[in-house]
Amino acid sequence: MTPTLLAIAYLTVVTVGYGGLCVASPFGDCRTCRGMGHHLTTDRKGRLKRGKDCRRCKATGKRIRTGRWLYNRWARIYRAGTDTPRPKGTR
C-alpha cells in the first residue's frame, strides 16, 4: 500500500470515527472546568474548595462537540432554504 493510500485510509477512518462519536455523544466535557461545572480553588490551608461557576459552560459541565455544532448549523441552513412555503399561484 502506498503512503498516499495509507494516509487517505487513515483520514477516512478518523473522520468516520469522529462523526460516529458526534452522533452517539453530541456533548463532551467542558475544557475549562473539565466537566465539573465550576473551578476549584484552595483555602488558606491549601484544601480544595468549590470556586465560581464556569462561565464557558454556564455551570453545566458540558459543551457541544465541534462536529455536532457544524452539523446543526448545516441542518438549520438547509431547513431554512428548503422548507419555505411557496407563494400562491405558482406550481
C-alpha positions in Angstrom: 0.0 0.0 0.0 1.4 3.3 -1.0 1.8 6.1 1.7 -0.8 8.2 -0.1 -3.4 5.5 0.1 -2.5 4.8 3.7 -2.9 8.4 4.6 -6.3 8.6 2.8 -7.5 5.4 4.6 -6.3 6.8 7.9 -8.1 10.1 7.5 -11.3 8.4 6.4 -11.3 6.2 9.4 -10.6 9.1 11.8 -13.4 11.2 10.1 -16.0 8.5 10.2 -15.0 7.7 13.8 -15.4 11.3 14.9 -18.7 11.5 13.1 -19.9 8.4 14.9 -18.8 9.9 18.2 -20.7 13.1 17.5 -23.8 11.1 16.7 -23.5 8.9 19.7 -22.5 11.6 22.2 -23.1 15.1 20.9 -21.9 16.7 24.2 -18.4 16.5 25.6 -16.8 17.8 28.9 -16.1 21.5 29.1 -12.4 22.1 28.5 -12.3 25.0 31.1 -13.8 23.3 34.1 -13.1 19.7 32.9 -16.7 18.7 33.2 -17.2 19.8 36.8 -19.3 22.9 36.2 -17.1 25.1 38.4 -13.5 25.9 39.1 -11.5 24.6 42.0 -9.8 26.9 44.4 -7.9 26.4 47.6 -8.5 28.0 51.1 -5.6 29.3 53.2 -4.8 25.8 54.5 -4.4 24.5 50.9 -7.6 22.4 50.9 -9.6 22.3 47.8 -13.0 24.0 47.7 -15.6 24.8 45.2 -15.0 28.0 43.3 -17.1 30.1 41.0 -19.4 28.6 38.3 -17.8 28.1 35.0 -18.7 30.9 32.6 -18.0 28.9 29.4 -20.5 26.1 30.0 -22.8 28.1 32.4 -22.2 25.5 35.2 -23.4 22.5 33.2 -20.0 20.9 32.7 -20.9 20.0 29.1 -20.2 21.6 25.7 -21.4 20.7 22.2 -18.8 19.0 20.1 -17.4 20.9 17.1 -18.7 18.3 14.6 -22.1 18.3 16.1 -22.2 22.1 16.1 -21.2 22.1 12.4 -23.9 19.6 11.6 -26.6 21.5 13.5 -25.6 24.7 11.6 -25.7 22.9 8.2 -29.1 21.4 9.0 -30.6 24.7 10.2 -29.4 26.5 7.0 -30.7 23.6 4.8 -34.2 23.6 6.5 -34.4 27.4 6.2 -33.7 27.2 2.5 -36.0 24.2 1.6 -39.0 24.5 3.9 -40.2 27.9 2.9 -43.8 27.9 1.6 -44.3 28.7 -2.0 -46.4 31.8 -2.9 -49.9 31.2 -4.1 -50.3 31.0 -7.9 -47.1 29.1 -8.5 -46.6 25.4 -9.0 
